């Protein structure tokens, strides 16, 4: 018995591909494509939401660190002049913006015996929650 070899170029070998709706010709329906796009969108929304929240959390931590570092020039001014500065510029503080690009607020408290450094958060307005929450550090 001799095995019969069929060539790929032989029209009889590939004729079953062009008949009717074979598995290779079927493709995807519009509904299937829409379901796939919906699933991809849901995954991106879930992952993207977590990534953006992590970014806001990192900016808040960076702002806390920046506020803490602003305490040093205030302390140095206080040691030289025996009083708190009127503002951050007087204390010769550098980079007085928070991680969102808003100016850090400074005010003296208790008749000049303590002070408050405040970042207004992502929205740049008083109050808020989450990334929009105010970050406040007091000293000395």
Secondary structure, DSSP 4 states (H G I P E B T S, - for coil): --PPP--TT-HHHHGGGSSSS-TTT----HHHHHHHHHHHHHHHHHHHHHHHHHHHHHHHHHHHHHHHHHHHHHHHHHHHHSS--SSTTTTT-S--B-TTSPBPEEEEEGGGTEEEEEE-TTTTSSS-SGGGS-EEEEE-
